[in-house]
């Protein structure tokens, strides 16, 4: 049974409580607050030994994910490395306390990263509750954060607002919590930078006014030149629309499958 699966500690900064090695059972407990549940990952907040922890469990099911695991290691191991990359570049990251793995045929198809809980709302949720000067301050601070991150060669493949927590607004602090796909490059291409900007637009910036968008792009690009800002903005909007259409087609196809199977 899944609840009986035992995980081995592969890396740890502190001793791991025996109960936490039964990852599936812990995530299924009534007192666990499930933050995210998907086909590949489940994230839950738990209390153990008086500490507030977050467990992120990975289950690699598809051939592509298995091949990725063979090449790059388990999802939890990648979380450990992603946090280290952020820290080495001078950015705040959740403290990853341990990497746990359960192997089948020698492959860590199940793994779990245990992190110390970071308190704070998600950027997209917080941004929508703010207006006026408070929203502008948050907008410009995040533009500065993203510009510095890209300048340092840090690339997060999923930079949705839900994956960035804001522990403090005065001054604004941002903590990226989706770490298994954080990479470091000597120099980031515009294509990768644009992808992150599109993700920000589609998550945080859906309700942004034209003024908010211009303020963000000016600060991120480091220029107020109208032509530069306008071209970048038009390109981001175009690719955001392409992504919206792509996801709409996926939802339509998934709905059609459910109707046929029902």
TORKOL-4160 file (C-alpha; in steps of 0.2 Angstrom, whole numbers, padded with zeros to 4 digits, m for minus):
262
<pt num="1" X="0000" Y="0000" Z="0000"/>
<pt num="2" X="0006" Y="0018" Z="m0004"/>
<pt num="3" X="0004" Y="0023" Z="0015"/>
<pt num="4" X="0016" Y="0010" Z="0020"/>
<pt num="5" X="0030" Y="0015" Z="0008"/>
<pt num="6" X="0046" Y="0020" Z="0017"/>
<pt num="7" X="0058" Y="0033" Z="0011"/>
<pt num="8" X="0076" Y="0033" Z="0014"/>
<pt num="9" X="0085" Y="0049" Z="0019"/>
<pt num="10" X="0097" Y="0054" Z="0005"/>
<pt num="11" X="0102" Y="0071" Z="0012"/>
<pt num="12" X="0099" Y="0080" Z="0028"/>
<pt num="13" X="0104" Y="0095" Z="0038"/>
<pt num="14" X="0096" Y="0089" Z="0054"/>
<pt num="15" X="0090" Y="0072" Z="0060"/>
<pt num="16" X="0073" Y="0067" Z="0051"/>
<pt num="17" X="0060" Y="0061" Z="0063"/>
<pt num="18" X="0055" Y="0043" Z="0060"/>
<pt num="19" X="0037" Y="0047" Z="0056"/>
<pt num="20" X="0042" Y="0058" Z="0042"/>
<pt num="21" X="0050" Y="0044" Z="0033"/>
<pt num="22" X="0032" Y="0037" Z="0029"/>
<pt num="23" X="0029" Y="0052" Z="0018"/>
<pt num="24" X="0013" Y="0046" Z="0010"/>
<pt num="25" X="0005" Y="0042" Z="0027"/>
<pt num="26" X="0010" Y="0059" Z="0033"/>
<pt num="27" X="0002" Y="0068" Z="0018"/>
<pt num="28" X="m0014" Y="0058" Z="0021"/>
<pt num="29" X="m0016" Y="0062" Z="0039"/>
<pt num="30" X="m0031" Y="0072" Z="0044"/>
<pt num="31" X="m0020" Y="0086" Z="0052"/>
<pt num="32" X="m0010" Y="0089" Z="0036"/>
<pt num="33" X="m0014" Y="0104" Z="0026"/>
<pt num="34" X="m0013" Y="0100" Z="0008"/>
<pt num="35" X="m0007" Y="0115" Z="m0002"/>
<pt num="36" X="m0006" Y="0107" Z="m0019"/>
<pt num="37" X="m0011" Y="0090" Z="m0026"/>
<pt num="38" X="m0007" Y="0085" Z="m0044"/>
<pt num="39" X="m0003" Y="0070" Z="m0054"/>
<pt num="40" X="0015" Y="0072" Z="m0051"/>
<pt num="41" X="0017" Y="0082" Z="m0035"/>
<pt num="42" X="0008" Y="0084" Z="m0018"/>
<pt num="43" X="0013" Y="0098" Z="m0006"/>
<pt num="44" X="0007" Y="0097" Z="0012"/>
<pt num="45" X="0011" Y="0108" Z="0028"/>
<pt num="46" X="0013" Y="0098" Z="0044"/>
<pt num="47" X="0020" Y="0100" Z="0061"/>
<pt num="48" X="0033" Y="0089" Z="0068"/>
<pt num="49" X="0043" Y="0091" Z="0084"/>
<pt num="50" X="0036" Y="0108" Z="0086"/>
<pt num="51" X="0042" Y="0114" Z="0069"/>
<pt num="52" X="0031" Y="0120" Z="0054"/>
<pt num="53" X="0037" Y="0110" Z="0039"/>
<pt num="54" X="0032" Y="0108" Z="0021"/>
<pt num="55" X="0033" Y="0092" Z="0012"/>
<pt num="56" X="0034" Y="0091" Z="m0007"/>
<pt num="57" X="0032" Y="0073" Z="m0014"/>
<pt num="58" X="0036" Y="0069" Z="m0032"/>
<pt num="59" X="0030" Y="0053" Z="m0041"/>
<pt num="60" X="0038" Y="0051" Z="m0058"/>
<pt num="61" X="0025" Y="0042" Z="m0069"/>
<pt num="62" X="0028" Y="0046" Z="m0087"/>
<pt num="63" X="0043" Y="0040" Z="m0098"/>
<pt num="64" X="0048" Y="0058" Z="m0100"/>
<pt num="65" X="0049" Y="0061" Z="m0081"/>
<pt num="66" X="0058" Y="0045" Z="m0078"/>
<pt num="67" X="0071" Y="0049" Z="m0091"/>
<pt num="68" X="0073" Y="0066" Z="m0083"/>
<pt num="69" X="0076" Y="0058" Z="m0066"/>
<pt num="70" X="0089" Y="0046" Z="m0074"/>
<pt num="71" X="0098" Y="0062" Z="m0081"/>
<pt num="72" X="0095" Y="0074" Z="m0066"/>
<pt num="73" X="0091" Y="0065" Z="m0051"/>
<pt num="74" X="0075" Y="0064" Z="m0041"/>
<pt num="75" X="0063" Y="0079" Z="m0040"/>
<pt num="76" X="0068" Y="0081" Z="m0021"/>
<pt num="77" X="0086" Y="0081" Z="m0025"/>
<pt num="78" X="0083" Y="0095" Z="m0038"/>
<pt num="79" X="0074" Y="0105" Z="m0025"/>
<pt num="80" X="0089" Y="0104" Z="m0014"/>
<pt num="81" X="0100" Y="0110" Z="m0029"/>
<pt num="82" X="0088" Y="0124" Z="m0034"/>
<pt num="83" X="0088" Y="0131" Z="m0016"/>
<pt num="84" X="0107" Y="0130" Z="m0016"/>
<pt num="85" X="0108" Y="0140" Z="m0033"/>
<pt num="86" X="0097" Y="0153" Z="m0026"/>
<pt num="87" X="0107" Y="0155" Z="m0010"/>
<pt num="88" X="0123" Y="0156" Z="m0019"/>
<pt num="89" X="0117" Y="0170" Z="m0030"/>
<pt num="90" X="0111" Y="0180" Z="m0015"/>
<pt num="91" X="0093" Y="0176" Z="m0015"/>
<pt num="92" X="0082" Y="0170" Z="m0001"/>
<pt num="93" X="0075" Y="0152" Z="m0003"/>
<pt num="94" X="0066" Y="0140" Z="0009"/>
<pt num="95" X="0078" Y="0130" Z="0020"/>
<pt num="96" X="0078" Y="0113" Z="0013"/>
<pt num="97" X="0080" Y="0101" Z="0028"/>
<pt num="98" X="0081" Y="0084" Z="0020"/>
<pt num="99" X="0079" Y="0074" Z="0004"/>
<pt num="100" X="0070" Y="0057" Z="0005"/>
<pt num="101" X="0068" Y="0044" Z="m0009"/>
<pt num="102" X="0060" Y="0028" Z="m0012"/>
<pt num="103" X="0067" Y="0018" Z="m0026"/>
<pt num="104" X="0060" Y="0005" Z="m0038"/>
<pt num="105" X="0073" Y="m0004" Z="m0049"/>
<pt num="106" X="0086" Y="0008" Z="m0043"/>
<pt num="107" X="0077" Y="0023" Z="m0048"/>
<pt num="108" X="0070" Y="0037" Z="m0036"/>
<pt num="109" X="0053" Y="0037" Z="m0044"/>
<pt num="110" X="0046" Y="0043" Z="m0027"/>
<pt num="111" X="0055" Y="0057" Z="m0018"/>
<pt num="112" X="0051" Y="0071" Z="m0005"/>
<pt num="113" X="0059" Y="0087" Z="m0001"/>
<pt num="114" X="0056" Y="0093" Z="0017"/>
<pt num="115" X="0058" Y="0112" Z="0020"/>
<pt num="116" X="0055" Y="0124" Z="0034"/>
<pt num="117" X="0039" Y="0133" Z="0032"/>
<pt num="118" X="0040" Y="0150" Z="0024"/>
<pt num="119" X="0026" Y="0162" Z="0031"/>
<pt num="120" X="0018" Y="0174" Z="0019"/>
<pt num="121" X="0004" Y="0176" Z="0005"/>
<pt num="122" X="0007" Y="0171" Z="m0013"/>
<pt num="123" X="0012" Y="0186" Z="m0024"/>
<pt num="124" X="m0003" Y="0184" Z="m0035"/>
<pt num="125" X="m0015" Y="0184" Z="m0021"/>
<pt num="126" X="m0007" Y="0198" Z="m0012"/>
<pt num="127" X="m0006" Y="0209" Z="m0027"/>
<pt num="128" X="m0024" Y="0208" Z="m0031"/>
<pt num="129" X="m0029" Y="0214" Z="m0013"/>
<pt num="130" X="m0018" Y="0230" Z="m0015"/>
<pt num="131" X="m0021" Y="0246" Z="m0024"/>
<pt num="132" X="m0014" Y="0263" Z="m0027"/>
<pt num="133" X="0003" Y="0266" Z="m0019"/>
<pt num="134" X="0004" Y="0249" Z="m0011"/>
<pt num="135" X="0001" Y="0240" Z="m0027"/>
<pt num="136" X="0014" Y="0251" Z="m0036"/>
<pt num="137" X="0027" Y="0248" Z="m0023"/>
<pt num="138" X="0024" Y="0229" Z="m0024"/>
<pt num="139" X="0025" Y="0230" Z="m0043"/>
<pt num="140" X="0041" Y="0239" Z="m0044"/>
<pt num="141" X="0049" Y="0229" Z="m0030"/>
<pt num="142" X="0045" Y="0213" Z="m0039"/>
<pt num="143" X="0052" Y="0220" Z="m0056"/>
<pt num="144" X="0068" Y="0224" Z="m0047"/>
<pt num="145" X="0069" Y="0206" Z="m0040"/>
<pt num="146" X="0066" Y="0198" Z="m0056"/>
<pt num="147" X="0079" Y="0209" Z="m0065"/>
<pt num="148" X="0092" Y="0205" Z="m0052"/>
<pt num="149" X="0088" Y="0187" Z="m0053"/>
<pt num="150" X="0090" Y="0186" Z="m0072"/>
<pt num="151" X="0105" Y="0197" Z="m0071"/>
<pt num="152" X="0113" Y="0184" Z="m0059"/>
<pt num="153" X="0108" Y="0170" Z="m0072"/>
<pt num="154" X="0095" Y="0162" Z="m0062"/>
<pt num="155" X="0080" Y="0155" Z="m0072"/>
<pt num="156" X="0065" Y="0147" Z="m0064"/>
<pt num="157" X="0055" Y="0137" Z="m0077"/>
<pt num="158" X="0038" Y="0140" Z="m0068"/>
<pt num="159" X="0038" Y="0158" Z="m0061"/>
<pt num="160" X="0019" Y="0160" Z="m0058"/>
<pt num="161" X="0014" Y="0172" Z="m0044"/>
<pt num="162" X="0008" Y="0157" Z="m0034"/>
<pt num="163" X="0026" Y="0151" Z="m0033"/>
<pt num="164" X="0032" Y="0167" Z="m0025"/>
<pt num="165" X="0029" Y="0170" Z="m0007"/>
<pt num="166" X="0030" Y="0188" Z="0001"/>
<pt num="167" X="0035" Y="0186" Z="0019"/>
<pt num="168" X="0036" Y="0205" Z="0021"/>
<pt num="169" X="0029" Y="0220" Z="0012"/>
<pt num="170" X="0039" Y="0234" Z="0021"/>
<pt num="171" X="0052" Y="0232" Z="0013"/>
<pt num="172" X="0045" Y="0219" Z="0001"/>
<pt num="173" X="0053" Y="0202" Z="0002"/>
<pt num="174" X="0051" Y="0188" Z="m0011"/>
<pt num="175" X="0054" Y="0169" Z="m0009"/>
<pt num="176" X="0053" Y="0158" Z="m0024"/>
<pt num="177" X="0046" Y="0141" Z="m0017"/>
<pt num="178" X="0045" Y="0131" Z="m0033"/>
<pt num="179" X="0064" Y="0125" Z="m0034"/>
<pt num="180" X="0065" Y="0109" Z="m0043"/>
<pt num="181" X="0067" Y="0118" Z="m0060"/>
<pt num="182" X="0078" Y="0132" Z="m0055"/>
<pt num="183" X="0093" Y="0133" Z="m0066"/>
<pt num="184" X="0109" Y="0144" Z="m0067"/>
<pt num="185" X="0116" Y="0150" Z="m0083"/>
<pt num="186" X="0131" Y="0161" Z="m0087"/>
<pt num="187" X="0119" Y="0172" Z="m0097"/>
<pt num="188" X="0100" Y="0171" Z="m0099"/>
<pt num="189" X="0093" Y="0173" Z="m0116"/>
<pt num="190" X="0079" Y="0184" Z="m0120"/>
<pt num="191" X="0068" Y="0169" Z="m0124"/>
<pt num="192" X="0070" Y="0163" Z="m0106"/>
<pt num="193" X="0068" Y="0180" Z="m0099"/>
<pt num="194" X="0052" Y="0182" Z="m0110"/>
<pt num="195" X="0045" Y="0166" Z="m0104"/>
<pt num="196" X="0046" Y="0172" Z="m0086"/>
<pt num="197" X="0038" Y="0188" Z="m0090"/>
<pt num="198" X="0024" Y="0179" Z="m0099"/>
<pt num="199" X="0021" Y="0169" Z="m0084"/>
<pt num="200" X="0021" Y="0184" Z="m0073"/>
<pt num="201" X="0009" Y="0192" Z="m0085"/>
<pt num="202" X="m0003" Y="0177" Z="m0085"/>
<pt num="203" X="m0003" Y="0175" Z="m0066"/>
<pt num="204" X="0000" Y="0191" Z="m0057"/>
<pt num="205" X="m0004" Y="0203" Z="m0071"/>
<pt num="206" X="m0020" Y="0198" Z="m0078"/>
<pt num="207" X="m0029" Y="0212" Z="m0069"/>
<pt num="208" X="m0015" Y="0225" Z="m0071"/>
<pt num="209" X="m0019" Y="0241" Z="m0079"/>
<pt num="210" X="m0009" Y="0248" Z="m0093"/>
<pt num="211" X="0000" Y="0260" Z="m0081"/>
<pt num="212" X="0004" Y="0245" Z="m0069"/>
<pt num="213" X="0011" Y="0235" Z="m0084"/>
<pt num="214" X="0022" Y="0250" Z="m0090"/>
<pt num="215" X="0029" Y="0254" Z="m0073"/>
<pt num="216" X="0034" Y="0235" Z="m0071"/>
<pt num="217" X="0042" Y="0234" Z="m0088"/>
<pt num="218" X="0051" Y="0251" Z="m0087"/>
<pt num="219" X="0059" Y="0245" Z="m0070"/>
<pt num="220" X="0063" Y="0227" Z="m0076"/>
<pt num="221" X="0070" Y="0233" Z="m0093"/>
<pt num="222" X="0080" Y="0248" Z="m0084"/>
<pt num="223" X="0074" Y="0260" Z="m0097"/>
<pt num="224" X="0059" Y="0272" Z="m0100"/>
<pt num="225" X="0062" Y="0273" Z="m0119"/>
<pt num="226" X="0044" Y="0271" Z="m0126"/>
<pt num="227" X="0049" Y="0261" Z="m0141"/>
<pt num="228" X="0059" Y="0248" Z="m0131"/>
<pt num="229" X="0045" Y="0246" Z="m0118"/>
<pt num="230" X="0031" Y="0245" Z="m0131"/>
<pt num="231" X="0040" Y="0232" Z="m0141"/>
<pt num="232" X="0043" Y="0221" Z="m0126"/>
<pt num="233" X="0026" Y="0223" Z="m0120"/>
<pt num="234" X="0018" Y="0219" Z="m0137"/>
<pt num="235" X="0029" Y="0203" Z="m0138"/>
<pt num="236" X="0024" Y="0198" Z="m0120"/>
<pt num="237" X="0006" Y="0200" Z="m0124"/>
<pt num="238" X="0007" Y="0190" Z="m0140"/>
<pt num="239" X="0015" Y="0175" Z="m0132"/>
<pt num="240" X="0003" Y="0176" Z="m0117"/>
<pt num="241" X="m0011" Y="0175" Z="m0129"/>
<pt num="242" X="m0004" Y="0160" Z="m0137"/>
<pt num="243" X="m0002" Y="0152" Z="m0120"/>
<pt num="244" X="m0020" Y="0156" Z="m0116"/>
<pt num="245" X="m0026" Y="0148" Z="m0132"/>
<pt num="246" X="m0015" Y="0133" Z="m0129"/>
<pt num="247" X="m0022" Y="0130" Z="m0112"/>
<pt num="248" X="m0040" Y="0133" Z="m0118"/>
<pt num="249" X="m0038" Y="0119" Z="m0131"/>
<pt num="250" X="m0031" Y="0107" Z="m0117"/>
<pt num="251" X="m0046" Y="0111" Z="m0106"/>
<pt num="252" X="m0058" Y="0108" Z="m0120"/>
<pt num="253" X="m0049" Y="0092" Z="m0125"/>
<pt num="254" X="m0049" Y="0086" Z="m0107"/>
<pt num="255" X="m0068" Y="0090" Z="m0105"/>
<pt num="256" X="m0072" Y="0080" Z="m0121"/>
<pt num="257" X="m0063" Y="0065" Z="m0114"/>
<pt num="258" X="m0073" Y="0066" Z="m0098"/>
<pt num="259" X="m0089" Y="0067" Z="m0107"/>
<pt num="260" X="m0085" Y="0052" Z="m0118"/>
<pt num="261" X="m0079" Y="0042" Z="m0103"/>
<pt num="262" X="m0094" Y="0047" Z="m0092"/>
